[in-house]
Amino acid sequence: MEHIKVFHEETIGEGDRKLVIQGPMPSEQLRKLTLHPQLDAFRRPSEQHEALVEIAELPEGRIIAALEEDVVVGYVTFHYPDEYELWSEGNMDDLVELGAIEVANDYRSRGISKKLLEIAFRGEQLDNAIVFTTEYYWHWDLDSTGLSVWDYRKMMENLMKNVDMVWFATDDPEICSHPANCLMVRVGKNVPQASAEAFDRLRFRQRFMY
C-alpha cells in the first residue's frame, strides 16, 4: 500500500492563545521540539517525545501535532498495530491504528483534538486505509474532566465521528471486558472489499459470531 502523506498546517486561536496544528510531521522536525509537561497520560513526556519521533520515522507512521512555538501541547499518532496485538495477525498493510490522542490539560476545550483529526484525514490521504482505534476506559482522564465513564465514551464517539469513524462490533476479549470500551473504525472509500472482509475476520474470532 502507498502511504500518502500530505503536509497541512493551520493556525487556530489568536494572540497568546494562538496554536499551529500541523502534520504529518517529519521526525527531524519533531526531534527539535519539546513536549508539554502535562502530556504524561502514557509515559513521561521525555519518553513520549522519543516515541513520537520513532513513529514519525516509520513508513506508515504519522504524527499530527499542536504547537505553541516550539512546544507540543497536543498530538495524535497513527501507525500499524503492535505485533503483539490481535489486530496485527491479519498482516494487513492497509490497516492503520489511531494509537493515541492527547492534549495538555491547560489547552483543552479549545477544539484541538477535533482539528488534529481533521488535518490527519484532510486531502483524502487515508482513503486507501482502514483506520481503527480501540477505546479503553482505563486510559481515559476521568479525574481531570470530571466526566463519568459513559459521558467520556460519548465524548470520544462524537470526536471520532467528526472524521467518519464509527462504532464497530467485535468479540475481542479486551474490548469486551468492559461495556464502555469500544472499537471505532473508518473504512476508506478506496479500500478493496478483500481488505474489509479480512478486517471482519479479525473483529470476530469466534466463528459463531461471524
N, C-alpha and C positions, 0 to 999 in steps of 0.2 A: 504493500500500500504506500502511496505517496503521502508524505506528511507535509501538508501545505501550511506554511506559517507566514501570515501576512501581518506585519507590524502595524499597530494602530496606537494612537495617542490622543488623549482627550483631557482637558482641564475642567475640573468641577470646583465650585465654590469661588469665593472672591476674597481679596485681601489676605489676612492672616489665616483664613480658612481654605485657601486655595490648595488643591491637590492635583497631581498629574497621575492619570491612570494610563498605563502603557504595557504593551507586550504583543506577542511573546518576546520576552527579554533574553538577549544573549548572555551566556554565562559570564563573559568577561565584564559586562556592564554590572551584573548583579554582584560580582565579587567586590566591586569598588564601593558598594553601598553598605549601610548598617541596618539592622533590624531594630524596630522599636522594642524597648524592654518589656512591653506588655504582650508581645507576641510569643507567649510561652505555653500555649494550650497543648502542644505536642511534645516539646522538649525545650531546653534552654535556648534563648534567642541565638546565641552564637552557634550552637549545634544546628538549629533550624536553618540558619543562614547558609551553612555549608551544604545542608541537604537541598536547599533551593538551587544552589549553584550546580550541584550534581545532577539534579533533574533537568535543568536547562541544557546540560551537555548531552542529554540523551536525544537520539534521532526523533523520538516521538514526544519528548518532554516539552512542556510549555509552562512558563510562569508568567502570569499577568499580575502586575504589582501596582499598588497605590503609593505614590511618593510625596513626601513633604521635603523638598530639596533633595538631600542625599540619604534620607531615612525612609525605609519601607514601613508603612503603617498598616498595610493590608496586602493580601495576596491570595491567589488561587492557583492550584497545581493540577497538571494533567500528565499522566504517564501510563505505561502499561501496568496491569495488576501485578502485584508481587508474586514471585514464583511459588510462594507457599500458600497463596490464596486459591480457592477452587476456581475463581474466575480466570485463572491463567491456564487451566487444564485443557481448554479447547485450542490453545496455541493460535489464537486468532490475532492476526496483525492489524485488524480494523476494530478491535475492542480496546477502548481507552478509558481509564478510570479518572474521574474527577476526585483526586485524592484528598484535598484539604482546601478549605476556605476559612480565612481567619482575618479579623480586623481588630486592631488595638482598641481596648476599652474606651479610651478618650475620643475615639474617632467614629464611634458607632452612631447609628440613627442619622446618617448623612447620605444614605443611598450608595455607599461604597461597594458593598457586596454585589448589589444589582448591576452596577456599572462594570465591575470586574468580569462578571459572567457575560455581560453583553459584548464587551470587547473581545473576550475569548472566542465567541462564536461569530463575530462580525465577519462579513465578507464570505460567508459560506465555507470557511476554511476547515470546518469539521463535518461537512455534509457527507463525507465518504467514510465516516466512522460511527460506531455505536459508542456513545459516551454514557457511562453509568457512575452513580455514586451510592455508596452504602451509608445510610444514616443510622448511627447507633446512639441511643440516648445517653450512654455514659461518656460520650465525647462532648455533649452539649454543655454550654456555660449557663446552667440553670441559676447558679448563685448570683452572678452579676446581673443577669437580665431580670430575675425575679419571676420568670415565667414557669408555669407548670410544664411537665413533660409533654402533655398534649398540645398546649399552646405553642411550645417551642417547635414541635413537629409541624404544626400547621404553618408556622412562620417559615420553616425550611422548605416545605412543599410549595408555598406561594413564591418563595425566592427562586426555586428551580423552575417553576412554571414560566417565569419570565423568559427563559431560553428554551421553552418547549420540552423540558424534562418532566416526565410524568411518572406516577407510581406504577410499578410492575410487580406482579405476584411472583413469589419464589418459595421454594421449600428449603432454602439454605438454613441450616440449623442455627447459625449465629444470629441471623436476622430474625428468625422465628422465636428466638429465646426471650423476646420481649415484644409485646404488641405495638409499642411505639416505634420500634425500629422499622426501617423501610428501605426499599430499593427504588431509586429514581433513575430513569433512563431516557435518553434521546436517541432515536434511530435516525441517522442522517438520510436525507432523501436520495442519496446516491449509493446507499449500502445495498449490496446484492441480496437477493432472497436467501441464498445459501448461508450467508452470514447471520441473517435474522433467525434462521432455523437453528443454526449452531448455538446461538446465544440462548434460545429457548431450551435447548438440551442442557445447558449449564444452569439455567434458572431452576429447572426441575430435575433433580437427580433421582427422585422416586418415581419409577415408571408409571405407577398407578395415578399419579397426579399430573402426568404429562399428556 
